[in-house]
């Protein structure tokens, strides 16, 4: 019996070595839960091949059958607060070595397969795995960008002490963080930051809020919430700038918003001086009111 790779081929050209998308799931999840995102990436991006991280060791560590988290069902608060407490507790209960082991396997697969121009796309804890792989094994030659969806970077940093991963982002490397406005894990935006207040020092970091989406719908509805367009753009340009597909604009109240180029009139607005460090709130076409 052939031993399967931890990177499971999903779509595209199985012989492709360039322009590769790798999708990584988080806690209380598995590879199959990322198939909707993988489908959307297959349909709406320019990746030559899509792979999904499918590793039983990682799965077993982020999906424990019995854990102290289960006690929240009996002793925790009721209703929505109980759900939120459980989700946060699941992340806190995940050991650091779960992230670092998965990162090691992904880094190994990328180099063994001689992949180039890779985008590591991680949901929730999977985003931390993506960062760990890049930063621990310095995959900058192979990995073009790291893109995370609903990942609690700062919350993880404050609650865990990794063994190998120093959690030091590359200062001029293209990171894109996407967060749902109704995310139940990153309830405060700073929980999705790398640092509490100094993300502006990480010049390659871009951050986008998608209003109305939660922790799961940010990836489950990627085909319709512009997440795939964001990913495709960022993979090609390594920035939110440099194309007419999207524009960042600044209004009188100082709030920067992120728009689709379906609305050509936004070019008349004043462009924001910075595309980095601040959370940019994405606005849909029907939400835009032009003067």
C-alpha positions in Angstrom: 0.0 0.0 0.0 1.3 3.4 -1.0 2.0 5.7 1.9 0.0 8.9 1.4 1.6 12.4 1.6 0.5 14.8 4.3 -0.3 17.2 1.5 -3.3 15.7 -0.3 -3.6 16.8 -3.9 -7.0 18.4 -4.4 -7.3 20.0 -7.9 -5.4 21.4 -10.8 -2.3 19.9 -12.4 -0.8 17.2 -10.2 2.6 17.7 -11.8 2.7 21.4 -11.2 5.6 22.7 -9.1 4.9 26.4 -9.3 2.0 28.6 -8.0 0.7 26.2 -5.4 -2.0 26.8 -2.8 -1.8 24.8 0.4 -4.9 24.8 2.7 -4.5 24.0 6.4 -7.4 23.4 8.8 -7.5 24.3 12.5 -8.8 22.9 15.7 -12.0 20.8 16.0 -11.7 20.3 12.2 -10.2 18.1 9.5 -9.1 18.3 5.9 -12.6 17.6 4.6 -13.9 20.8 6.3 -11.6 22.8 4.0 -13.0 21.4 0.7 -15.4 24.3 0.2 -12.5 26.7 0.4 -10.4 24.4 -1.8 -13.2 24.3 -4.4 -13.5 28.1 -4.3 -9.7 28.5 -4.8 -9.9 26.0 -7.7 -12.7 28.0 -9.4 -11.6 31.6 -8.7 -7.8 31.8 -8.4 -4.8 31.3 -10.7 -3.1 28.5 -8.6 -1.8 25.7 -10.8 -2.5 23.2 -8.1 -4.4 23.1 -4.7 -3.3 20.8 -1.9 -5.0 20.2 1.5 -3.0 19.4 4.5 -4.3 16.0 5.6 -2.2 14.5 8.4 -3.5 12.0 10.9 -1.0 13.0 13.6 -2.1 16.7 13.4 -5.8 15.7 13.2 -5.5 13.6 16.4 -3.8 16.5 18.3 -6.4 19.2 17.4 -9.4 16.9 17.7 -9.0 15.1 21.1 -11.8 12.6 21.8 -11.7 13.4 25.5 -10.3 16.6 27.0 -10.8 19.0 29.8 -12.5 21.2 27.3 -15.5 18.9 27.4 -16.0 19.8 31.0 -17.3 23.2 29.9 -20.5 21.4 28.7 -21.2 20.6 32.3 -19.7 23.3 34.5 -19.4 26.2 32.1 -21.8 29.1 31.5 -24.9 28.7 29.4 -25.8 29.5 25.8 -23.6 31.6 23.5 -21.1 32.3 26.3 -20.6 28.6 26.8 -20.0 28.1 23.1 -17.5 31.0 23.0 -15.7 29.7 26.2 -15.4 26.2 24.6 -13.9 27.5 21.4 -11.3 29.6 23.2 -10.6 26.7 25.5 -10.0 24.4 22.5 -7.3 26.6 21.3 -5.7 27.1 24.7 -5.8 23.3 25.2 -3.9 22.6 22.0 -0.2 22.0 22.8 2.4 24.1 21.1 4.0 20.9 19.6 0.8 20.3 17.6 1.5 23.4 15.6 5.3 22.9 15.4 4.9 19.2 14.3 2.5 20.1 11.6 4.7 23.0 10.4 7.7 20.7 10.2 5.7 18.2 8.0 4.5 21.0 5.7 8.0 22.5 5.4 9.4 19.0 4.6 6.7 18.4 1.9 7.2 21.7 0.2 11.0 21.1 -0.1 10.8 17.4 -1.0 8.3 18.2 -3.8 10.4 21.2 -4.9 7.4 23.5 -4.8 7.9 27.2 -5.6 5.6 30.3 -5.3 3.5 28.6 -2.7 0.8 30.3 -0.7 0.1 28.7 2.7 -3.5 29.4 3.5 -4.5 28.5 7.1 -7.8 28.7 8.9 -7.8 29.4 12.6 -5.0 27.3 14.1 -4.0 26.4 10.6 -2.8 30.0 10.1 -0.4 29.6 13.0 0.8 26.4 11.5 1.5 28.3 8.2 3.4 31.0 10.0 5.4 28.5 12.0 6.4 26.6 8.9 7.6 29.8 7.2 9.4 31.3 10.1 10.9 28.3 11.8 12.3 26.8 8.6 12.8 30.0 6.6 10.7 29.0 3.6 10.9 32.5 2.0 12.5 31.1 -1.2 9.6 28.6 -1.6 6.6 30.3 0.0 5.4 33.4 -1.7 2.9 34.5 1.0 1.2 33.4 4.2 -2.6 34.0 4.3 -4.6 33.3 7.5 -8.4 33.2 8.0 -9.7 33.8 11.5 -6.4 33.0 13.2 -5.9 34.2 16.8 -2.2 35.2 16.5 -1.9 37.4 19.5 -4.1 35.2 21.7 -1.9 32.1 20.8 1.3 34.1 21.6 0.1 35.1 25.0 -1.1 31.6 26.0 1.7 29.3 24.5 5.4 28.8 24.7 6.6 27.1 21.5 9.8 25.0 21.5 11.4 25.8 18.2 9.2 28.6 16.7 10.4 32.0 18.0 7.2 33.7 16.7 9.3 36.4 15.1 7.6 37.4 11.8 9.8 38.5 8.9 9.6 42.2 8.8 9.2 42.7 5.0 7.4 39.5 4.2 3.9 39.4 2.7 1.4 38.3 5.3 -2.3 38.7 4.8 -4.7 38.2 7.8 -8.4 38.0 7.0 -10.9 38.1 9.9 -14.7 37.9 10.0 -16.4 40.8 11.6 -18.5 38.4 13.7 -15.6 36.0 14.6 -16.4 34.3 17.9 -12.7 33.6 18.6 -11.0 36.9 17.8 -13.8 38.9 19.5 -11.4 41.8 19.8 -9.4 42.7 16.7 -6.1 42.8 18.6 -6.4 39.0 19.2 -5.9 38.6 15.5 -2.8 40.9 15.5 0.7 39.6 15.7 1.5 42.1 18.4 -0.8 44.1 20.7 0.0 47.5 19.3 3.1 47.3 17.1 1.9 45.6 14.0 2.9 48.7 12.1 6.5 47.6 12.4 5.8 44.6 10.2 5.9 46.3 6.9 4.6 43.4 4.8 1.5 42.7 6.9 -1.9 43.5 5.6 -5.2 42.9 7.5 -8.8 42.8 6.3 -12.1 42.5 8.2 -15.0 40.9 6.3 -18.2 42.2 8.0 -21.0 39.8 8.7 -18.9 36.6 8.7 -18.0 34.4 11.6 -15.2 32.0 12.4 -16.4 29.3 10.0 -18.2 31.2 7.3 -15.1 33.2 6.5 -13.8 30.0 4.7 -17.0 28.1 4.1 -18.4 31.0 2.0 -15.2 32.0 0.4 -16.7 31.7 -3.1 -19.1 34.6 -2.4 -17.5 36.8 0.3 -14.5 38.0 -1.8 -12.0 35.9 0.2 -10.8 34.1 -2.9 -10.4 37.4 -4.8 -8.3 38.7 -1.9 -6.2 35.5 -1.8 -5.6 35.5 -5.6 -4.7 39.2 -5.7 -2.3 38.8 -2.7 -0.7 35.7 -4.1 0.1 37.5 -7.4 1.1 40.9 -6.0 2.3 40.1 -2.5 0.4 43.2 -1.4 -3.0 44.8 -1.4 -1.6 47.5 -3.8 -0.5 47.5 -7.3 -3.6 46.6 -9.2 -7.0 48.0 -10.2 -8.9 45.1 -8.7 -9.0 46.5 -5.2 -8.5 50.0 -3.8 -8.0 51.3 -0.3 -9.7 54.6 0.3 -9.9 57.0 3.2 -13.0 59.0 4.1 -13.5 62.1 6.3 -13.8 60.1 9.4 -10.4 58.6 8.8 -11.6 55.0 8.5 -10.0 53.0 5.7 -12.2 50.7 3.7 -11.5 48.0 1.2 -13.5 47.8 -2.0 -14.0 45.7 -5.1 -13.1 47.4 -8.4 -16.6 46.7 -9.6 -17.2 50.3 -8.4 -15.0 52.4 -10.6 -15.9 55.7 -8.9 -13.7 54.9 -5.9 -10.7 56.0 -7.9 -11.9 59.5 -7.3 -11.5 59.1 -3.5 -8.3 59.8 -1.7 -6.2 56.7 -1.3 -5.0 55.7 2.1 -1.3 56.5 2.7 -0.8 53.0 4.2 -1.9 49.6 3.3 -0.2 47.9 6.2 -0.8 47.2 9.9 -4.3 48.7 10.3 -7.4 46.5 9.9 -9.1 47.5 6.7 -12.9 46.9 6.7 -14.1 45.4 3.5 -17.3 47.0 2.1 -19.5 45.4 -0.4 -20.8 47.1 -3.5 -24.3 47.7 -2.2 -22.8 49.3 1.0 -21.0 52.0 -0.9 -22.6 55.5 -0.9 -20.8 57.9 -3.2 -21.1 61.6 -2.8 
